[in-house]
Amino acid sequence: MVENALQIYKQTKDVAAIGTAITQIKAHDSEEVAGKLFKKILPTARNILCRRHYFSLMDANLLLDIMDNLRYEDLQTILPFVRKTMMQQQACQQAGFKMEVVRQQALLTVIYRYTLRAFHEKANDDTKRDFDLVDSLEPAISDWYTNVIRKLMTVIKTLIVVGNEYEARVAYNNILAAVYAIQPQSAWNNYEKLMHNNFNDFKTYAMS
């Protein structure tokens, strides 16, 4: 599986082969085998992303798949180009062109997860530009997911930057309640994972 994906990428530079292999690895029955396979493919995936200057949807999804396994220094290399891609997409929308909403959502998720990781790594100074970037976005009214991420970024700011745990907890719980009220049950697990399951675990990760 891994060898085939690496060979295809070497010959074609097609990121899809790497992304598909990682998806298959994560679905493997044996956690031990999956770990060994993932270890083989991770360096190639890391090199692809660290050299990207513009992020397609496929690139963004690949990054989301391996983000937790990258060093913080790798993310610092990658994130300027994620931001650049987001701003270019936003500029296209403002110029009247149709924005690729799914890609913007994936990139925004990268920003959100990076912000949590930055606080986790005690790199608080790395977060201001991302708060400003997310605040500047003009999501379509129907883009419910983007609005959820924006609200989660506000929760992070309220909790850590402002230091108001009570308001952060209330806002977090309101978001989760909205997920359960509006989203189909099949989507709940994805949102719970995104939000670290509950406020206490969310707070522990960001502030530990």
N, C-alpha and C positions, 0 to 999 in steps of 0.2 A: 504493500500500500504506500508506504512512505517513499521507498526507493523509486517506485513508478512516478509518484507525484514530483519528486525532485528531478527526475530525468525529463519529464514533460516540461517543467519550468525551465530547466537548463536549455532545452531546445527551442522553446517558444516564448519564454518570459511571461507565460500566462499565469496570473495569480490565482485563477479559479482552481487550478490543480492543487495548489497548496491549501486554499481555503476548504475545498472538498475533503482533502485528506484529514485536516484538523477536525472537521465535523464528524467524520467517521471514527477518528481516534477517540473523541469525547463520548461517542456512543458505544465504545467497546465494552464487552461484558466484564473483562478483567481489568481492574484498576491498575494492577501492576504492569500488565502488558501495555496499557494505554500510556502509562507514565514513561515507559522506555521509548515508545514510538514518538511521543510528543517531544521528548528530549532530543531525538534525532532531527526533527523537522523545525524546532524552534529557532536555531541559529539562522536558517535560511529566511524564515518569516521575519525575524528581527531585522536582518540586513535589508530585506525588501522595503520595510516600513521606514527604516532610518534613512533611506536614500530617496524616499518619495518627496517631491516638491508640490504635488497636487494629488488630492485624495478622491478617487472614484468611490462609488458605493461599495464595490468589492474590497477596495483597500480599507475602507472604514470598518467593514464587517470583520475583516481579518484582524484589524487592530483590536476590536472589541473582543474577539475570540482569545487573544493572547495577552491582553493588556495586563492582567494580574500577574503574568509570568515575566514581564519585562522589568528591567531595573528602572529606578526613577530617573537615572541619567539618560536612559534611552527615550523615555517619555519627554524629557526636556528637549531632546533633539527633534522629536517628531512633532510636538504640539504647535510650534510656530507655523508649520505648513498646514496643519488641521485648521488653525485659526484663519490663515490666508484663504484657504478653500471656502470656508464658511462666509467670509467677507465678500469674496468674489460672487458666490451664489446670491448673497443678499443684494449686492450691487446689480446683478442681472434682474432680480425681481423688481427692484426699484426702477429699473430702466424699461420695465414692461414685459420682460421675458418671463416665461413660466419657470418657476424654480422646481428643482428635483426634490420634492418634499421628503421622500424616504431617505435620500442621502443626507439632507440637512438634519433629519432626526438622528441618524446614526452618528454624525459628527458632533451634534449637540450632546449625545449620550457620552461620547468620548470626553468632551469638555467637563461634563458633570462628574464623571468617574475620576478624571484627572484632578479636579478640584478637591474631592474627598481624599485622594491619595496624597496630594500636596500637604494638606493639613495633617494627615497621618504621618507624613515624613517630616513634619515640623517646618515645612518650607512655605510659611504663610505669605511671604512676599510674592510668591509666584501666582497668587490667586486673584489679585485685584483686576488684572487685565481681562480675566475670564468672566468675572462678575459684570464688568463693564460691557463686554462683548455680548453676553446673554441678554443684558438689559436693553441693548441696542437692536435686538432682533425684532422683526415685524412679522410674526407668524400669521398665517391665514386663520380666520376666525374658526374654521372647522378643524384646525390642527390641534386636537386635544392633547396629544402626546407632548408636543413642544411646550404647551402651557404647563403641563405637569412638571417637566424638567425645569422650567423657569421658576416655578413655585418651590421646587426642591432646592434650587440654588439659593433662593431667599431663606429657606429653612437653615441652610448651612451658614449663611451670613448672620442670621439672627442668633443662632446658637453659638458660633465661635467668634465672629468679629464684634457683634454687639454684646454678646454674653448674656442673652435673655433666654434661658432654657425653657421657661414656662411658655412663652409665646412660640418658640420653636417647636415644642412638643404639641401644642394645640394645632399649629399649622400643619405639622407632619400628619397628625391623626386625621385632620380634615381631608388631606390629600388621599390618604389610604381609604377613608370612608367613601370618598368620591369614586375611587377605583372600584370598590365593591358594589357601589350603587349603579355605576354607569357602564363599566366594562363587562364583557362576558366572562363567566367563570373560567373559561379556558385561558384567559389572559392574566388572571390574578397572580399566578406563580411568577410570571416574568416581572410584574411590578413589585411583588414582594422581594424578589431577588435584587432588583434595582435599588430598593429602599432599605436593604439589609434587614428585611423581615419585620422589624419593630423599632421604635424610637430608641430604646436603650441600646440595642446592638448598633444602630446607626451612629449614635453618639459615641459609643465606645470605640468604634473603628476610627471615626474622624478625629477623636481627641486623645487616643491612646498613644 
